[in-house]
Amino acid sequence: MSLFTKHQTVLNKAIEALHARTFYAAYPEHPAPDVYGETADADGQVKFKNQLGKKFEELKQPGASAWGGQEESPYTQEALNISYPLFSVNTLIDNSKKAFHLWRKVNVQDRAGILLESLDRVKKRFFEIAYATMHTTGQGYMMAFQASGPHAADRALEAIAAGYEELNRFPEKAMWDKPMGKFNIQLNKEWHAVPKGISLVIGCSTFPTWNSVTGIYGSLITGNPVIVKPHPGAILPIAIFVAEIQNVLEENHLDPTICQLAVDTFDKMITKELAENPEVKLIDYTGNSVFGSYLEALPGKTVFTEKTGVNSVILDSVEDADKAAANLAFSVNLYSGQMCTAPQNFYIPADGINSPAGKISFDEFAQKLAAQINSLVDNPKAGPFVLGAIQNKKTSKRVTESETLPGKIILKSRTFENPQFKNARTATPLVVEIDSNKKEIFSKELFGPIALLIKTKNTNESIALAQEMAMKHGAISCAAYTTDAHVREKIADEMALATTPVSFNLVGGIYMNQNAAFSDFHVTGGNPAGNASFTNPEYVTKRFTWVGHREPVKG
Amino acid sequence: MSLFTKHQTVLNKAIEALHARTFYAAYPEHPAPDVYGETADADGQVKFKNQLGKKFEELKQPGASAWGGQEESPYTQEALNISYPLFSVNTLIDNSKKAFHLWRKVNVQDRAGILLESLDRVKKRFFEIAYATMHTTGQGYMMAFQASGPHAADRALEAIAAGYEELNRFPEKAMWDKPMGKFNIQLNKEWHAVPKGISLVIGCSTFPTWNSVTGIYGSLITGNPVIVKPHPGAILPIAIFVAEIQNVLEENHLDPTICQLAVDTFDKMITKELAENPEVKLIDYTGNSVFGSYLEALPGKTVFTEKTGVNSVILDSVEDADKAAANLAFSVNLYSGQMCTAPQNFYIPADGINSPAGKISFDEFAQKLAAQINSLVDNPKAGPFVLGAIQNKKTSKRVTESETLPGKIILKSRTFENPQFKNARTATPLVVEIDSNKKEIFSKELFGPIALLIKTKNTNESIALAQEMAMKHGAISCAAYTTDAHVREKIADEMALATTPVSFNLVGGIYMNQNAAFSDFHVTGGNPAGNASFTNPEYVTKRFTWVGHREPVKG
């Protein structure tokens, strides 16, 4: 049985879900023993621990020039001391150039089979990846498991499905038969989906697999060799993905360098050298806007970026203020505000929020939000695991500095003790009240656990500001609370113009930060927060070019 | 009956053809009386003549600041003296900004109905457009009719079909139902295809409708208002399209400025001012590479370009050298080499071309090609009509200057008399032999009737040069003659890598210059000849953004 046949059912379901945009999860998100096996968690943890202080020797790439690695755990604030093979840019490019001509000639079904098989292999390592993610990103265990494991695998599958479908959208061959009166002109036409060339996928420090696998699998399914350049602070999770892709390639007698890992160190970053290499035709990137915009401006490249944004919450009217505050408090606390979808700017009318129980004043709602944040933080069974740790020292510094913002502090940031990791770098959300005329304060991303409660004249001003921020500075998510159908319509329309998806009236166990595979176009690509979406048709069609040849039919 | 219902059959056929990539022509290309009516040709000519020396008063755009127009007929070398309303960039942008919010709210079916109806109206004016095209571009009558009339309308229909399909590809709404163990999270999701904003379509002087309608209709079907900026030398053909679009909009109680014409004059061009306006989000462009690359580099715009290229003919082996030479001679003569798909570089091995009749030497083939060119030029019933006239004086000058190229002249360019227009600006093809080591000569576009016969070491060098030229300098078409299956495969593969479509072994009534709607991805977008193709999915999906909103299902 071919790998394609083996995985065809999953592929078909994924394509179906992609079109229906309904819920689909090929890889269960519950790290339960009945799903992944009794010992899977413990085994994964042991594997992760065994890797510490050692060489990562799973890669099948020739020509390493040295070994290196500078990952550090936000939970222990100690170096992981894992070293990876380092390669010169020339070696990486030379390997990829050769691999290109092999991989592009592998047919689409075989490519799909190999890539789907690699996800099956990765599935067996979800727990190992979870611990690797925790100790590089600072994510809590549950998020580290879900985001880096099953959700990432779903996103990878989604990219495979989208690519597979686009590549099969037009016929390989057709006879073109044009009546000319007394005779017909008949041409045999053939169409080739020509991959663009070497693909560079640049990872980030907070979501090392989830944000990278779409580009990796999107490029691979369309026939491009990939060089994965992880963030030097978060290598191991994606290294495991790459190693498993290489395993399946080798088993199928293909060159493992079709997908390479390009580790670098903080003191000698190779990202620019790779990105500027003329052989690199495709670039996927998640990270800060300055570097993203530099990449977008490189001539002769097709670039997919997810950059930073200023996400808004518009509070107009609520069914239940406490439930709304609880939901938003969770969003603010989740991974200590280090998600690209986390809310930052809360627009609240100066005269308060309508509710069935009467008007809730600005200050009342602010206190409710602060109380809900505290309540979660101080819950020892939940707080430390929801908040996780702070990936980067700079984020901690930003939180401290933000206490001097020109506004009333509603809630101070503090540290808290993680029962498992005494040395964890932690910070609870800082909440500051800002007047709506202080646009310079809230018109930039303050990455980390920082929430600004912006006092507006009314909901119209709230909407206008949320739209303006998204259009000028980018936005990936927006939450809105309103019980008024007209206001809802206005928010939906104005934020759609700013190409920002809105989550309306979320309460309970679903949060504005969460974007699902097969259903949500993560990052619309239409505002400055990024120029591409996971996974619309463009996300894969831009990775190859249709070329048609033709020849007269022989009589 | 709605306009959508009226035209639904044509739309469905177009979508079907787009997917099958087979022959389809919604608008018959034969200017025959039985198709368009006994008096259609004569009536069209009268209408065109009546427009000369007068104001073009069909547009429904308010706020003209003056009237102007500088079109000149390449056939009479006299001014047409047609004047058009001129508008300030501010007026155009202000009109478009208002129109945007009206047009984006018109549903996709209604947009499609209106646009298809406009093509039906234009169909009644194909002959008028043909004469307008002749006397602005210098095209021969038949090409002017076909390219600016039915073929352009087919391309417009193709863009409507592609847009309609993409907009209907994903559901408008879906219920997302996620099992969480003891309960389900249910979200109502809704998706909006949000148009990008004002679309600027910049026309060229040689194909004023064919090259512009795809962008116009592609932007309109996806909900964007359009500003059409024609080349100041070729306004009338596209002005008629815009007038008919405005007619149908007005009849349907919509603002005619949803599609505006932005005429300018050579002494006061407004293209840059329009393109750089921050409200302009989409730009379609056909023209020279310098301006095209400037447009592509403008920040914050989605830009579709068709620029210049260096098209190749690879001659390896032929079934019948005379038939091949005749076919290529027609391609060289057609519209005096002023097509973006016209061949320029003919790669011929120094030791000749194989054929069943034995080796044909380089010189022999050169003489055959020259003889076939002359034979067509000197055929009074065909020559003047196939060659047409030279649109731009600069092209005539380029032909004269090229006689000093460092190589043997195989055929000198000359003028010829057009029986209908004694003052026509004409030039027959210049054919020059160039050695393959003189790369600096043949690595740029020599627009106009100029063919270079490049003497190569062998077919491998021919292929390598054709590929290099396409990759470095762009190519839109390529012809290859070979009777060897291995050579064919190599050419197909190497030129596909340079994303250049190859026409193999064309003889008879089909030419490398011709690209058909619904079948050929005109301009692949993968090499420097342009960054976009007519009409792959990207061509329309890049004109809007998917935005999804969501809200919990009410219990």
Interface residues (C-beta under 8 A of the other chain):
Chain A: H19 A20 R21 T22 F23 A25 H30 E166 R169 F170 P171 A174 M175 W176 D177 K178 M180 G181 I185 L187 K189 E190 W191 H192 V194 K196 A297 P299 A492 M495 A496 L497 T499 T500 P501 V502 S503 F504 N505 L506 V507 G508 G509 I510 A516 S519 D520 F521 T524 G525 G526 S533 N536 P537 E538 T541 K542 T545 W546 V547 G548 H549 R550 E551 P552
Chain B: H19 A20 R21 T22 F23 A25 H30 E166 R169 F170 P171 A174 M175 W176 D177 K178 M180 G181 I185 L187 K189 E190 W191 H192 V194 K196 A297 P299 A492 M495 A496 L497 T499 T500 P501 V502 S503 F504 N505 L506 V507 G508 G509 I510 A516 S519 D520 F521 T524 G525 G526 S533 N536 P537 E538 T541 K542 T545 W546 V547 G548 H549 R550 E551 P552
